[in-house]
Amino acid sequence: MVDDRMSDEIRKAIENGDASYSNVTYVDGFDTGSAFDGFLAGAPVWFVIPFVLIAALIIGAIVFAIIKGSSTYMKNNASDIERVEVRLIGKRNKVWGGSGDRSASTSYYLTFEAENGDRKEFQVNGEQYGLNIEGDEGLLTFQGTRFKSFERNIQT
């Protein structure tokens, strides 16, 4: 069965068995096939392989980031909440982004040392970063790698 809306060239190809009517869809004389039917069609293999590898690397990186983030989140949730007497021994920040028209972002970190010499660094918000100075002593509360709070000992 050949549709009247097809071009003579396609009609002849179907009649000769070179094409199948079932894989060609026409609406008002236009092919409504997939938008990707012609994407890299007929390109040499050496040209297509980099596209496939880059796509696989991007998908792999996204999957890896999701798994790593989920793993850290679950480990932190499974960890006990700890409270330790510490001293704030370091503050640092990291500015990233901001090229061209994009705005820059800043990450803040505080490093604490416990009485037994163990050191831990936590990412904190800007307010926590600003409220504390090196040398402050107090009670650090954390869960795994997650910073909960730092209550300074007030000296009067």
Secondary structure, 3 states (H helix, E strand, C coil): CCCCCCCHHHHHHHHHCCCCHHHCCEECCEECCCCCCCCCCCCCHHHHHHHHHHHHHHHHHHHHHHHHHHHHHHHHHHCCEEEEEEEEEEEEEEEEECCCCCCEEEEEEEEEEECCCCEEEEEECHHHHHHCCCCCEEEEEEECCEEEEEEECCCC
